[in-house]
Amino acid sequence: MSQTARIRPDVSLDEKLVADALELNIDISSAAADGIARAVKAERERLWLIENAEAFRAEREYIEKHGLPLAKYRQF
């Protein structure tokens, strides 16, 4: 089993939020890691859409001009 390297970043958190999390027995480290992972995923998706916007535009233009490829075989 591989282990992930861990670091201890200097992070400031709202005092009440931390108190509420501790009261509810929430693992703050895991919750923070999950939140950061979601933020990283969302940003990567946003950047991918920006990087590929031209391809999406070209595909739409092609379909508008020529119709859907293999449309005659569609069952719906």
N, C-alpha and C positions, 0 to 999 in steps of 0.2 A: 504494500500500500504506500503510495507516495504522499509526502507531507508538503503542505504549502508553507512557504516562508511567511512569517508574520512580522509586522512592524507595529510600533506603538506611535501612531501619529498624534500630534497635539491638536485635540479637537475640543471646541467649546460647545457645550450643550445647555439648553435651558434648564435651570435648576428644578422647576416644577415638573417638567417633562421627565427628567431623570427620576425624581421622587415617585411620580406616578408609575413609571416603568418598574422600579424596584418594588413598589407596593404590590404590583400585579405579577411579580416574579418573572418579568421579561428579561431575557438575556440581552443586555444592552449591546454587547459586542456583536452578537449574532444579528440582532435587529439592524445595527448600523451597517454591518457587512452586506446584509440583504438589501438594504436601501441603496447603498452605493452600487451594488451589482445591478439593480434595476435602473439606476440613473445612467450607468455606463452603457447598458444595453440600449436604452432609449436614445442616448446621444449617438451611438454607433448607427442605429437605424436611421436617425434624422440625417446624419452625414451621408449615409449610403443613398438615401433618396435624393439628396442634393447632387451627389456625384453622378447619379444615373438619370437625372431629370431629362437630359437631352435624348437619351435612348427611349424613354417613355414618350416624349414628344414625337420623336420620329416614328415610333410604332403607331401612335394614334393617327398621325398624318397618313401613314401607309394604309391603315384600315379604312380611314375616311375616303381615300382615293380608290383603293382596290377592293375593299370589302374584306371580310374575314377569310383567311386562308382555309381551304377545305370546307367552306360554308355549305357547299352542296351536299356534304355527307352528314350534316347535323340532323339529329333526330328530334329536335325541339324547335 
